[in-house]
Amino acid sequence: MSEKFTNEEEDSGRDSPDKVVIERKLPLTAIDIESQKDMKARRYHSLRSLHKWFAARPTPASRLSVLGSILPAEVDDDELLKLMQIGPKQLRSGRAEYVERKFSESKGSGGLDDHYGYPNPNTQSPTTAELEQLHELVAEAWGGELPTVLDPTAGRGTIPFEAIRYGIPAKANELNPVASLIMKVALEYAPEVGSLNSEVNDWKEKIHKEAKENIEEYYPTENPDHEILNSAVTYLIECDSCGGDIPLVMKWWLNKTTSGGDAIRPIYESGEVRYEHVKVQNVSEPYDPQDGPVTRGDAECPHCGVVTVSDDVRDKITNNEFQYSVYGVNYEDSSGNWEFRAGSDVDNRGMSKARDRVESDFGIIDFLSTPITTTSQSGEIQRMGMEYWRDICTPRQLVVHYEYLQAFEKYKPEIQEQYGCKKSKAILSLLALASSRALSFNTRLSQWYDEIGCPDKIFTNNNFAVKKMFADNNLSAPRRGYIQRLEQVLESYQDLVSYTEESNAADIAQMDAAQISEKWENDSVDVAVLDPPYYSSIMYAELSDVFYVLQKEYLGDVHSDIFSSKLTNKDDEAVANPSRFNEISGDKKSQAELAKRDYEEKMTSIFEEVNSLLSETGVITVMFTHRDMDAWDTLTTAFIEAGFTISATHPIKTEQSDRVGMQGKASADSSIFLIGRKQETGKNSKSTLWEDIKRDIAEVAGQEARNIIESGYSISKTDMAIAAYGPTLHKFAQEYPVVDKKGEKIRPREALSEAREAVTEVIAETFLNTEGIDSLDTLTRWYVLAWLIYENDTFPYDEGNQLGVAAGVDINEIKRPTKIWGKSRGDIQLKNQDERVQDIVLLKDDSVDNPSSRKYPVDPTDTRFTYTIDAVHSAIHVYEREGARAAWDWLTERNLKSNQAFAVTVTALLEVLPKENGMRETLVNLISGETGEYLDINVDHIDMSGVDRQTSLKDHTE
Ligand SMILES: C[S@@+](CC[C@H](N)C(=O)[O-])C[C@H]1O[C@@H](n2cnc3c(N)ncnc32)[C@H](O)[C@@H]1O
């Protein structure tokens, strides 16, 4: 389904292939399957285990972006997949088919590698023979020399890492210091310094021993054979009514197992609480740990029953009116078993001791004392009274992190003295990364993970959510502490070393990508691969401050270039962040508009810089994921404005999803790869009239949707429109600049909107057997199409809005009068009859108050309805509220038998509503029995298998 376009090459003095592999049709399904395997736990790239970074592309996508952009198009799929290490080594041909076959076969009890018959490609590097062959082939295609690959927004560096792993020269740049450190370790130290196994292990022991001695006193224990690993901690606030202690716990689980697990039973006495450990064999008896005092933020006093509402709970924490309380402990006994016990006074003594230390020790006063700046992400932690980064820790957590830093500082001069400059920096960097990883599991933001009885990391989602039950990780414990974090860092580093034994380091920079021409010369790059920030999805700099402040304490003097600023650089970051414009405008809409413009300008500058570095016939590959059209609109405008044209596009699955082979859910998990070449000078000076290409655009998008469906390529209906954006944008870029009749520039958004409409039509044509949907009123059509495409009542606002355009309705205008949808966390939520139709029983009784008539817009006693969906919702309501007989009367009174729109809507809804949906169940009843006989709706074209249709009215009496 990918498009094939030939690039008319100019004679630039440097040879390059007319067409590269990624500009031709690709074995997408096989690559998608491999990407899905890659994203499963413990299978992904070793670079990801080095340290947290916020965006991760699967290795197959990164490899494809590099290899596909340098290999000449003549290289066939088998050769490409073999180089990507996909498929068994010995297989000579049919690799893509092999992978697809394996995917559809049922898997046995062994692991994925056993099933597929070849090892995880992440662990596989090309053999020397493969490398020689690759280099020969590539060099020949690129005028005798290997091309240089540039990634200007490289994050942790997965793309350039894969380039150097294949012996391809790479340049990598990243703005953010936290990502830059990871990148430096992977792209410079791994290939240049090599193994550091014994060195890091030696220093680890010394640092650990030193820190442990100074930490022990904060982890007192009644049983010295029980080494504390982790503690579950909560806040104790005082009830304003009775003065009793309220622990802010939602559920008392410490560790869940299939047969029950470990939990805490609180004992409330004389206004106080103490804890008892229980082994739960059956959750409902004798005690249900699900039942803590806190529900949806409100805390019910276990002593007097008075509720402290969530705002007051938060105020108490903000104003420091709380105590920390250890309610559960995970420990290791002398035989190495992991057990749980209740928190007790002895644990709280350890916490108090740390508090006294923090209050009295001047040494610790400056540790992590940088103020938290107000950003779009800081709101929640600031509202909890956290002003400085140290406030994300309890005093004990702070002391523990401080003691590890002290131990590191003690040995730093020895390390620097003993090894050469680069090697000592590499060792210190790995040690610091381990401490930074450890921070993640030991803060007030680190959730107690009751599924497995240990701490979770700060960023389970990409935001700072405050946890009322959090984990205290004893870093000095023999396992699950510093040692474990360091071993993970070292193991992943050693993997990277083994993958780059024969490689040269990448040429790396840490700067704003909009200025990289200050670092690298024009024409010094042949291929640019970009995985740019995803518009507004992740606020990298704001989030990474939490690691930055700690890493700067460790490495400020070692990497003074990386850690020169107070906090991470947010001003130059290319993200669409409306909160950055708070001071310029109080209006949310204009903030969003300014943010969009800012992102577009920054991305344009980045693309322009890439353009100037790229050789005349070079290739640029951009991967991008987003559901909002605004994101695509700005990114592609930036791309085209910077002087590129689109030579090919592909949809590729790059986001975590369990549903290869499944349609469903409203989430986008596909990216588009946009492949571009430099625009030929002078070619695009003539404008194209939008009216002249509008139809072609719709045709291209519709055709892409049809191609996808015909090819059997597995992609959700939601993602199909995104997949069609590729060819749409290609066409648009070809015709650029596009103007309307008044000469005003048309933005890509218009073309994408056109594409979405065309794809919706194709989806409706293909997946909806009911005919006549086009004759329905626009609101009803939108409602049916939304269920068809999203298979869910909730979906992103932007998409629903676009679908409204396709269906011919302004969904914002109809929201209030029809209440057909509501907003739920920024998403659209479709409403059913329960939230739209007034209560018919109460309406008929003048003597009672009927609140539903004030709340809901649809009056079921009406005889005519503006929208057919109102009639259908009323019919469902009457059936459910008054039974089948009343429904029969209601239908006949309105002569709905001969109402074609009513029949079309009922059958279409029967088709699109999920099987378990309540509306659908009642509709099935409505078309059955005597109401069914009356309506006489033909449902032969719909799959009603498994549906139990009622046959007579008596089945439905109330
Ligand atoms: C999608 S991520 C890249 C992830 C990367 N492919 C990886 O494997 O880690 C985008 C990156 O762009 C970086 N970035 C944002 N603005 C930048 C700028 N102006 N210059 C350079 N890098 C920037 C972000 O810090 C982020 O790491």
The ligand as an SDF file (V2000), in Angstrom:
LIG
                    3D

 27 29  0  0  0  0  0  0  0  0999 V2000
   10.5440   11.4940   20.2650 C   0  0  0  0  0  0  0  0  0  0  0  0
   11.9310   11.9520   21.1610 S   0  0  0  0  0  0  0  0  0  0  0  0
   13.2290   11.0470   20.4400 C   0  0  0  0  0  0  0  0  0  0  0  0
   13.3250    9.6710   21.0090 C   0  0  0  0  0  0  0  0  0  0  0  0
   14.4770    8.8920   20.4400 C   0  0  0  0  0  0  0  0  0  0  0  0
   14.2050    8.3940   19.1120 N   0  0  0  0  0  0  0  0  0  0  0  0
   14.8800    7.7710   21.3640 C   0  0  0  0  0  0  0  0  0  0  0  0
   14.9720    6.6530   20.9190 O   0  0  0  0  0  0  0  0  0  0  0  0
   15.0910    8.0190   22.5270 O   0  0  0  0  0  0  0  0  0  0  0  0
   12.2040   13.5790   20.6680 C   0  0  0  0  0  0  0  0  0  0  0  0
   13.4110   14.2290   21.3030 C   0  0  0  0  0  0  0  0  0  0  0  0
   13.5820   15.5430   20.7910 O   0  0  0  0  0  0  0  0  0  0  0  0
   14.2360   16.3100   21.7820 C   0  0  0  0  0  0  0  0  0  0  0  0
   14.1400   17.7450   21.4330 N   0  0  0  0  0  0  0  0  0  0  0  0
   13.0950   18.5730   21.6240 C   0  0  0  0  0  0  0  0  0  0  0  0
   13.3820   19.7950   21.1660 N   0  0  0  0  0  0  0  0  0  0  0  0
   14.6320   19.7480   20.6770 C   0  0  0  0  0  0  0  0  0  0  0  0
   15.4800   20.7060   20.0680 C   0  0  0  0  0  0  0  0  0  0  0  0
   15.0880   21.9670   19.8710 N   0  0  0  0  0  0  0  0  0  0  0  0
   16.7120   20.3140   19.7030 N   0  0  0  0  0  0  0  0  0  0  0  0
   17.1300   19.0300   19.8960 C   0  0  0  0  0  0  0  0  0  0  0  0
   16.3680   18.0880   20.4730 N   0  0  0  0  0  0  0  0  0  0  0  0
   15.1300   18.4330   20.8530 C   0  0  0  0  0  0  0  0  0  0  0  0
   13.5370   15.9000   23.0410 C   0  0  0  0  0  0  0  0  0  0  0  0
   14.3000   16.2060   24.1790 O   0  0  0  0  0  0  0  0  0  0  0  0
   13.3560   14.3960   22.8060 C   0  0  0  0  0  0  0  0  0  0  0  0
   14.3730   13.6650   23.3810 O   0  0  0  0  0  0  0  0  0  0  0  0
  1  2  1  0
  2  3  1  0
  2 10  1  0
  3  4  1  0
  4  5  1  0
  5  6  1  0
  5  7  1  0
  7  8  2  0
  7  9  1  0
 10 11  1  0
 11 12  1  0
 11 26  1  0
 12 13  1  0
 13 14  1  0
 13 24  1  0
 14 15  1  0
 14 23  1  0
 15 16  2  0
 16 17  1  0
 17 18  1  0
 17 23  2  0
 18 19  1  0
 18 20  2  0
 20 21  1  0
 21 22  2  0
 22 23  1  0
 24 25  1  0
 24 26  1  0
 26 27  1  0
M  CHG  2   2   1   9  -1
M  END
$$$$
